[in-house]
Amino acid sequence: MLKEKISQQTFPYRHVYIHVPFCRHRCGYCDFTVVAGRDDLVSQFFSALSKELQRVGERPVLDTLFVGGGTPSHLGPSGIFRLIEIIQKHFQLESTTECTIEANPLDVTQEFVSAVVEAGFTRVSLGSQSLNPSTLKSLDRDHGPEDVVTAVSRLLDCGMSVSIDLMVAAPGQTLLEVENDLIGIEQLNVHHVSVYCLTWEKGTAFEVARQRGELLPTEENVERKMFERAIERLQSAGYEHYEISNFAQPGYRCRHNEAYWMCQPWEAFGPGAARFDGRVRKTNHRSTTTWIKKVLAGEDGTMEVDSMTSEEAARERMIVGLRRRDGIERQSFFSATGFEMDALAGKAIRQWVEAGLAEDNGSDVRLTHEGMILSDTLWPDVL
């Protein structure tokens, strides 16, 4: 039996992530914990998840639940009911709990929609990536634009909150194609949009092809124009740019992700899942089979433990906090960390302000539009 038992009174987490590793196929750019064509492992996965969840103890109430992957929708309606049954044995999901599940547009049948509604999910995040057939093909996706449109329509019709992903800087993608994707997203009228620039992760099929000269990354100046255009179009359409990569209609921010950016503690279960208590980050084995074997054998499924000093934790809190358009309030930061922001990064903040990359009114610090676009270049000044 797993040793780490926590009572309802001492369980500090109000946010939980569950990782479902199964996919129909692995996209060429993906470096997540994924297994494709291994549906034979689903039953063992459920058994291992049930056992790993035993460390929770008495059923605490959750503010947010996020079921990601992988492709959780690949489980199908029966698998979703089995998953939520396991989750509800260990957590209480109330009417105010934000419950998100990720889905492939191809999986969003009417039966799937009925299942997620009955299971109590309130929000679906669609791995759409694009509304252009050539872009989807270049990204190795298995769905078409019409599948995204149909999926969104079905989900909106049942009152579900809908988020979609948009990928820019895909192989061969043009600025005009990004523009047309944004026009299409405006017409869909979804509640939330996450915009990501393609990253070439080590070990992925895309990175191997890049090294062979078979795929070429988008030029940096073009990638920037694509991201800038996304910000401009989505803001003009009424979406709030509330985090570097995320846009929401009023009242539809992702509360689960905001908990991450505010460094609130969260729990996580499943292969490759990472949990955080404010100082220590523990990551489960990325191998699905290894995680299953260890957990079913009564062993700890953790692979990595990253312990930070109080100063390191404060610096990380500053970085993730500045990803939010609201920025960081100095007094709140000091109350949470015991460190003054200016003692850690006062010189950097002054330089950012002088360069037009940040705003500082004395009590709050936040990045400007330009600062958010260039944010990755700023973090070394804090770390």
N, C-alpha and C positions, 0 to 999 in steps of 0.2 A: 504494500500500500504506500502511496506517496506520502512523504513525511510532512510536507509544508501545509499544515492545517491552520486555517484562520477563522476565527469566529465572526459572526455577523457584526459584533460590536467593534472588533479591531480591524475588519477588512477595510482598507483605506481607499478602495477604488470605486469610482462611480462610472468609469468608462472602460469598455471591454472590446477587444478586437479578437475575432475568430478567423483563422486562416484556413481556407479550403483550397487545396493545391491542384485540384483536377481541372484539366482543360481538354478540349477536343483536339487541339494541336498547339504547339508552341510557336509563337510569332518570332521572327528572326531577330527582333530588337530586345526581346524579353530576357531579363536576368533574374526574375522573381523565382520563388520556390514553387515550381510547377512540375506536374507529371502529366504527360499526354498519353492517351491510349492505355491507361492503367486503371480502368474502372473496376478491375478485380480487387483493388485495394480499398474501395469505398467502405465496405463493411468493417474492415480492420481499422480504418480511419475513425469511424464512428465509435468503435470500442475504445480506441486510444484516447479520443477526445473526452469521452465520458470519464475515463480514469484520470486524465490530467485535470479535469475540472473539479475533482475531489478536493483539491487543495483550497478551494474557495470556502468550504464550510457552509454555514447557514445562509439561506438565500437573500443576499443583499439586493436592494433596489438599485437599478442602473439609470443613469441620466442618458447615456448613449450606448448603443451596441452597433458595431460595424462588422459585417461579414464580408471579407474580401478574399482575394485569391491571386493566382488561379482564377477560376470561373465558377463561383458558387452556383450560378444558375444551371451549370452543367449537371448538377445533382438531379434536376427535374423536380416536378411537384412532390412526388413521394419522398425524395431525398430531403427536400426543404422541410417537409413536415417532420421527418425524423430528426433533422438538425435542430429545429426549434423546440422539439420535445426534450432533447438533451439539454439545450440551453436553459429552458424554463425549469428544469429540475434543480438548477444551481443558482439562477438569478430571477429576480422579479422584474418583469417588464410592465411598466404602467402606461397609462394613456399619454403621459407627457414624455415618455422615453423615445428618443430619436433612434429608430431601428433601420439601418441601412444595409442593403445587400447589393453586391455588384453583379452585373449581368451582361452576357453577350447578346446583342440585338437578335440573333438567330434563335435564342432560347425563349424569347418573350412571346410565347403563345398565349392564347386566351386562358388555357389551363394554368400556365405559369403565373399569370396575373392574379387569377382567382386564388392560387395557393399562397402567394406572398401576402395578399390582403388578409386571408383567413389566418395565416401564421402570425400576423401582427406587425409586419414590416410597414414602415411609413415612408420609406425613401428608397429609390432604386438609382444606382449609379451605372450608367450604360457605357461600356467600352466601345464607343462609336468611332473615335479617332478622326473620321472625316466623312463628308457627304459626296466625295468625288471618287468614282470607280477606279481611276488610275492611281490615285493616292492610296486607296485601300489596298490595291494590288501590290503597290510598292512596299507597303507596310506588312505584307504577308497576312492580311486579315481575311477571314473566311466569310464575311458578310458584305452585302451591297448597300448603297444609299437607301434603297427602298425598304430594307430591313430596319434601318434606323428610324425612318419616318413611321413605319407601321408600329414598331415597338413603343415609340414615344406616344403615339395616338392612343394605343391601348392602355398605357399606364396613366396618362392624363385623364382618360375617360373614367377611370376608377378612383380618381382623386388622389393618386400617388404623387408625392414630391419627386421630381425627376431631375437628375444631374447627368450631363453628358461630357465626355472627354473630347478634346480637340487637340490633335497633334500637328505641330508645324515643324518646318525644316525636314520633312520626310524626303527620301531620295527622289530627286527629280522634280519636286514640288515647286510651283511658281508662286509669286506673290499674288497673281490674279486668282489662282486656285484657292489660296487661303482666303482671299476676299469673298469668293463665291461660297466657301464653306461658312463664313461668318453671316452672310446674307441668309443662307439656309437655316442656320441656327436661330436667327432672329425670327424667322417664319415658324419654326417649331414652337417657340415660346416656352421653352423649358425653364425650370426654376433656377438652375445652377449650371455653370459651365467651368470646367477645369481645362486650362490651356497649358500644354507642355511642349517644349522643344525636344526633338528627338535627341537622345543621348546614346553614344556609342560605347556600350558597356563591354568590358573585357570578358572574353569567353563566349559572347553571343555570336550567332551566325552572321549578323550584320557587321560586327567588328572584324571577323575573319575575312569577309568579303571586301571590307574597306582596305585591309592590309594587302589583299591581292590585287587591289585596283579595280575591283568589279563594282564597287559602290563608292560614290563620292559624297562627302558631307556638304551641306549647304554652306555657302560662303558666309562668314560671320556677319558682314554688314547686311546681307539679305535676310539672315535669320532674325537679326534685330528688327528690321523693317516689318517682318511678319508678326513678331510679337507686339510691336508698337501698334500695328494696324488692328490686332485683336483687341488690345486695350481700348483704342479709340472707338471701334465699332460697337463693342459690347457696352461701354459706358454710355454711348449715345443712344443705345437701345434700352437704357434704364437699368442695366446691371451694375451693382456696386462692386468695385474692384477692392475687395476686402483683404486679400492676401496676394502675394506676388503672382501666383498661378491660378487664383480662384476668383470667380465672379458670381454674384447672386442677386436675384431679385429681392427687394426689401422683405425681410423676415424669413429668408431661405438660406442663410449661411449654414454651412455644415458644422454643427455643434461638436461633433466628434473630433474633427480635425482642429477646430479651435482649441479644444482641450490639449491637443498635442502642442500647438504653438504657444499656449500659455503655461506649458510645462506642468500641467496637472498630472498626477500619477494615473497610470492606466495598466490594466492587466491584458495579457494576450495569450492565446492558446492555439496550438496547431504547429505544423512544421514551419520553421523559418520565422515564426512570430516573435516579436520583440516587446518586452514589457519594461516599464520604467517606474521607479518609485520616487523620482526627484533627484536622485544621486547615482543610482545604479541601474544600468540597462542590461537586461538578460535576454539573450537571443537563443531560441530553440534551434536544434539541428535543421539544416536546410534540406537534408536528404529525407524525403518523406518516409522511405522504408526504414531508415535508421531511427527516426523519431518514433515511428510506430513500434518498432521492436523494443526500444528502450522503455517507453512508457508502459507498454503491455507487460514488460518484465518487472515493473515496479520501480524502475530507475528514473532519475531526473532526465528529462529530455533537453535540458539546456546544453548549448554548445559553447557560447561565449558569454563572459561576464565583463562588463566595462564599468569600472568604479571610478567616479570622479571625485576630486577634492571639492570642497565647498566653493573655492574660487573658480574651478573649471566648470562646475555646475552653474554658477552665476553667469559666466561668460556664454555658455550655451544658451541659457535662458534669454540673454540679451539678443543673441543672433536670431533665435526662432521667434522671439517677440517682435523684432523689427521686420520680420516678414509680413506682419499684419499691417494694414494701412493705418490702423488706429495707433500703432507704435507702442511705446512704453511710457508709463507714468513713473517718474523717479521715485516717489514715496512708496508706491506699491512694490517696485523693484527692490527697494531697500528692506521693506517689511518681509518680503519673501526670501531674500537671500542674505541679508545682513551686510551687503556691500553697497557702497555708493556707486552709481553708474559712472560718474566722472572720475572716480578713483581708478576704475578699470579701463575706461576708454574715453576719458575727457578730451585728450588731444585729437583722437580720431574723429569724435563727434564734431569738434570745432572745424576740422579740415573738411568734413563732409558738408557742413553748413556753408562754409566759404565757397565750396565748389558747386553749391546748388543741389547737392545730393540728399540733404536732410533739412528738416525744420526743427528748431528748438525754441520753445516759448518759455523756458525756464523750469516748467513742471513736466512737460512731455517732450519726447523726442520721437520723430517719425520720419521715414524716408519720403522723399518727393517722388514724383512720377519718374524722373530720370534716375533717382537712387534705386527704385525698385527694379528698373530694367538692368542696372549695373550691379545689383546687390551681391552677386557672387564674388565680385572683385573687392567688396568692402569687408567681408568677414575675416580675412587674415589680419586686418587692423585690430580686431577684437580678440581673436584667438592667440 
